Amino acid sequence: MTTPVRPSDQTPAPAHGPASAPLGVAAIGYAFMGKAHSNAWRNVASFFDVPAFEQKVLVGRDAESVAAAAAKYGWAESATDWRSVIERDDIHIVDICAPGWMHAEIAVAALAAGKHVLVEKPLANTIAEAEAMTAAAAVARANGVQSMIGFNYRRVPALALARELIAEGRLGTVRHVRAAYLQDWLSDAESPMTWRLRKETAGSGALGDIASHAIDQVLFLLGDAVTEVTGRLHTFVNRRPGVDGLEDVTVDDAAWATLTLASGAIASVEVSRVATGQKNSLKLEIYGDKGTILFDLENLNELGFLDATAPVREQGFRRILVNEPEHPYLEAWWPQGHIIGWEHTFTHQIRDFLLAIRDGSQPSPSFEEGLNVQHVLAAIEESAAAKSSLIQLSPKPTSTATEGA
Ligand SMILES: NC(=O)c1ccc[n+]([C@@H]2O[C@H](COP(=O)([O-])OP(=O)(O)OC[C@H]3O[C@@H](n4cnc5c(N)ncnc54)[C@H](O)[C@@H]3O)[C@@H](O)[C@H]2O)c1
């Protein structure tokens, strides 16, 4: 589907001039993620001290629709040919909000043109594409050109706090994690075909779409690596209405996995897009020998914490309202208790990306981290195809620095 992508050996230095010159931004895609990212670009400088930038151009396929979206979302202009946009001298950042099958081709070309790249998850649809992107990112980084993958849930303040508490040893030795990401937008068997239901455009179904987030969270929260995987995939609705009648669904509706981590901890991952009644439920439970953390995206300002080192007669889950200036990212927002929402995670993501560009540091999660997740996704598919047999992985160490405020 995509043309082959190869990193060039030499990436030009970042294509912006004097430090004071605003960075020119182009976003590719203007639907769901294009809108969420545009909103973040529009408000990030109102809350955080970030380098100057300009929302230059929004790219889509339909000239009239993308022009209307550009006007609505604060972009100076619109375009329909991403290739000519990434070659422009006044574009320094390319924000890829297009479907997974386009990620590799755009990212490799943009990095080769010396543009900093933010790309939505999952990194790519195949390991080969993800490896090409990671190789291109490494070449570009050597020339000061940065790249990052948009696992935005790392920027939920409560989850950034959870990571801090785990790193500080507040849970002791983490024994096991339960990660469940459940949605129901495909529960209705009459729900129509989209690019998300075709293997050639989406790579996989619930697996790449939402297990990628859940696996990234396990790795982020624990600062760990996956060494073994078992998996199972299932498609409950095999044909759905397309433009010319029923079409085959070629991806999974739901996936299950167990992960062994290098630390010895075990994680279970369960994802579904047919979990009737569950709208966008990402639940994470982390169990250590000295405590437990609970998180639910539907209450994203809260963290449940049990300190098992307290006297037993005083123990119990406490609800931390993660809304104090001391908490990650929150000093910039509203007075304490004036809660934030899902869209703020994208603002935090843009903030961290811009600061990394300013500082010349590698933003996290890097493409290497995205590739690690991709290897876990591929191992789940491999295991599922082999009746859930155990698949070994050899994770490479990556920088997992958190960029939290
Ligand atoms: N971080 C998250 O929480 C989250 C949520 C949803 C989607 N995503 C990811 O974001 C990406 C996009 O998903 P989406 O839900 O926004 O999809 P979408 O279908 O809503 O939007 C895709 C956009 O890509 C554009 N596009 C497609 N082909 C193009 C081309 N050749 N040139 C220019 N534009 C083109 C379309 O016009 C559309 O604007 C995917 O990788 C998806 O996995 C992330």
The ligand as a MOL file (V3000), in Angstrom:
LIG
                    3D

  0  0  0     0  0            999 V3000
M  V30 BEGIN CTAB
M  V30 COUNTS 44 48 0 0 0
M  V30 BEGIN ATOM
M  V30 1 N -3.8970 9.4010 20.4750 0
M  V30 2 C -5.1540 9.0110 20.3940 0
M  V30 3 O -5.8590 8.9390 21.3940 0
M  V30 4 C -5.7260 8.6620 19.0520 0
M  V30 5 C -7.1050 8.5880 18.8710 0
M  V30 6 C -7.6130 8.3080 17.5950 0
M  V30 7 C -6.7430 8.1040 16.5390 0
M  V30 8 N -5.3990 8.1380 16.7470 0 CHG=1
M  V30 9 C -4.4590 7.9070 15.6250 0
M  V30 10 O -4.4400 9.0860 14.8060 0
M  V30 11 C -4.2560 8.7220 13.4360 0
M  V30 12 C -5.3970 9.2840 12.6150 0
M  V30 13 O -6.6070 8.7610 13.1310 0
M  V30 14 P -7.9680 9.6180 13.1040 0
M  V30 15 O -8.8660 8.9530 14.0690 0
M  V30 16 O -7.6930 11.0660 13.2290 0 CHG=-1
M  V30 17 O -8.4440 9.2590 11.6210 0
M  V30 18 P -9.5560 10.0190 10.7650 0
M  V30 19 O -10.0240 9.0310 9.7730 0
M  V30 20 O -10.5220 10.6810 11.6650 0
M  V30 21 O -8.6960 11.1480 10.0370 0
M  V30 22 C -7.6840 10.8480 9.1010 0
M  V30 23 C -7.2670 12.1150 8.4140 0
M  V30 24 O -6.1830 11.8010 7.5160 0
M  V30 25 C -6.4210 12.4980 6.3100 0
M  V30 26 N -5.7590 11.8520 5.1840 0
M  V30 27 C -5.9230 10.5890 4.7280 0
M  V30 28 N -5.1860 10.4080 3.6040 0
M  V30 29 C -4.5560 11.5780 3.3700 0
M  V30 30 C -3.6500 12.0430 2.3540 0
M  V30 31 N -3.2530 11.2610 1.3620 0
M  V30 32 N -3.1890 13.3330 2.4310 0
M  V30 33 C -3.5740 14.1320 3.4380 0
M  V30 34 N -4.4330 13.7600 4.4120 0
M  V30 35 C -4.8970 12.5070 4.3810 0
M  V30 36 C -7.9340 12.4670 6.1450 0
M  V30 37 O -8.3450 13.4760 5.2600 0
M  V30 38 C -8.3800 12.7530 7.5760 0
M  V30 39 O -8.3860 14.1460 7.8090 0
M  V30 40 C -4.1510 7.2040 13.4100 0
M  V30 41 O -2.8130 6.8390 13.4570 0
M  V30 42 C -4.8620 6.7790 14.7000 0
M  V30 43 O -4.4160 5.5380 15.2110 0
M  V30 44 C -4.8940 8.4450 17.9610 0
M  V30 END ATOM
M  V30 BEGIN BOND
M  V30 1 1 1 2
M  V30 2 2 2 3
M  V30 3 1 2 4
M  V30 4 1 4 5
M  V30 5 2 4 44
M  V30 6 2 5 6
M  V30 7 1 6 7
M  V30 8 2 7 8
M  V30 9 1 8 9
M  V30 10 1 8 44
M  V30 11 1 9 10
M  V30 12 1 9 42
M  V30 13 1 10 11
M  V30 14 1 11 12
M  V30 15 1 11 40
M  V30 16 1 12 13
M  V30 17 1 13 14
M  V30 18 2 14 15
M  V30 19 1 14 16
M  V30 20 1 14 17
M  V30 21 1 17 18
M  V30 22 2 18 19
M  V30 23 1 18 20
M  V30 24 1 18 21
M  V30 25 1 21 22
M  V30 26 1 22 23
M  V30 27 1 23 24
M  V30 28 1 23 38
M  V30 29 1 24 25
M  V30 30 1 25 26
M  V30 31 1 25 36
M  V30 32 1 26 27
M  V30 33 1 26 35
M  V30 34 2 27 28
M  V30 35 1 28 29
M  V30 36 1 29 30
M  V30 37 2 29 35
M  V30 38 1 30 31
M  V30 39 2 30 32
M  V30 40 1 32 33
M  V30 41 2 33 34
M  V30 42 1 34 35
M  V30 43 1 36 37
M  V30 44 1 36 38
M  V30 45 1 38 39
M  V30 46 1 40 41
M  V30 47 1 40 42
M  V30 48 1 42 43
M  V30 END BOND
M  V30 END CTAB
M  END
